[in-house]
Amino acid sequence: MAPGYACDVAYETPRDARMSKSDYKRLVKLAKTGASRMTGEDRERQRRSFAFGNGAIENGAITRRSVDKAAEKLAQTRKRNR
């Protein structure tokens, strides 16, 4: 197994799926400036989606509803501690 790889299977991106350097730079710039345009609601939705996606990988009992309940409880705790 090659160092830094989790398995012996090598993956090569198909040539037609590669992006040009200028497209890459444009997307990086858009990502950097676009994130600041997210509303608080957008960020919260993204945060919950991230938590669900990562949590469900580790624990099949994690549901979107359980993530929503935990996020609402955390929000209430934060409001009380202000």
C-alpha positions as CSV (number, residue, x, y, z in Angstrom):
1,M,0.0,0.0,0.0
2,A,1.3,3.4,-0.9
3,P,1.9,5.8,2.0
4,G,-1.0,8.2,2.6
5,Y,-3.5,5.9,1.0
6,A,-6.2,4.0,2.9
7,C,-6.3,1.2,0.4
8,D,-4.2,-0.2,-2.5
9,V,-6.8,1.0,-5.1
10,A,-5.4,4.0,-7.1
11,Y,-7.9,6.4,-8.5
12,E,-7.2,8.5,-11.6
13,T,-9.5,11.3,-12.5
14,P,-10.7,10.9,-16.1
15,R,-9.1,13.4,-18.4
16,D,-12.4,14.9,-19.5
17,A,-13.4,15.5,-15.9
18,R,-10.3,17.6,-15.0
19,M,-10.7,21.4,-14.8
20,S,-8.5,24.1,-16.1
21,K,-6.3,26.2,-13.8
22,S,-8.3,29.3,-14.6
23,D,-11.7,27.5,-13.8
24,Y,-10.2,26.3,-10.6
25,K,-9.0,29.8,-9.6
26,R,-12.4,31.2,-10.5
27,L,-14.2,28.7,-8.4
28,V,-11.9,29.2,-5.4
29,K,-12.5,33.0,-5.6
30,L,-16.3,32.5,-5.9
31,A,-16.2,30.1,-2.8
32,K,-14.2,32.7,-0.8
33,T,-16.5,35.6,-1.6
34,G,-19.8,33.6,-1.8
35,A,-19.5,32.2,1.7
36,S,-19.9,35.8,3.1
37,R,-23.2,36.1,1.3
38,M,-24.8,33.3,3.2
39,T,-27.5,34.3,5.6
40,G,-27.5,33.1,9.1
41,E,-30.4,30.8,8.2
42,D,-28.3,29.4,5.3
43,R,-25.3,28.8,7.6
44,E,-27.5,27.0,10.2
45,R,-29.0,24.8,7.5
46,Q,-25.5,24.0,6.2
47,R,-24.2,23.3,9.7
48,R,-27.1,20.9,10.4
49,S,-26.6,19.1,7.1
50,F,-22.9,18.7,7.8
51,A,-23.7,17.4,11.3
52,F,-26.2,14.9,10.0
53,G,-23.9,13.7,7.2
54,N,-21.0,13.1,9.4
55,G,-23.0,11.7,12.3
56,A,-25.0,9.3,10.2
57,I,-21.7,7.8,8.9
58,E,-20.6,6.9,12.4
59,N,-24.0,6.1,13.9
60,G,-27.0,4.9,11.8
61,A,-29.3,6.0,14.6
62,I,-28.6,9.7,13.8
63,T,-31.5,11.2,11.9
64,R,-32.2,14.7,10.6
65,R,-34.8,15.1,13.3
66,S,-32.3,14.2,16.1
67,V,-29.8,16.7,14.6
68,D,-32.5,19.4,14.6
69,K,-33.5,18.6,18.2
70,A,-29.9,18.8,19.3
71,A,-29.3,22.1,17.4
72,E,-32.5,23.7,18.9
73,K,-31.4,22.6,22.4
74,L,-27.9,24.1,21.8
75,A,-29.5,27.4,20.6
76,Q,-31.6,27.6,23.7
77,T,-28.6,27.0,26.0
78,R,-26.6,29.6,24.2
79,K,-29.4,32.2,24.6
80,R,-29.6,31.5,28.3
81,N,-25.8,31.9,28.7
82,R,-25.7,35.3,27.1
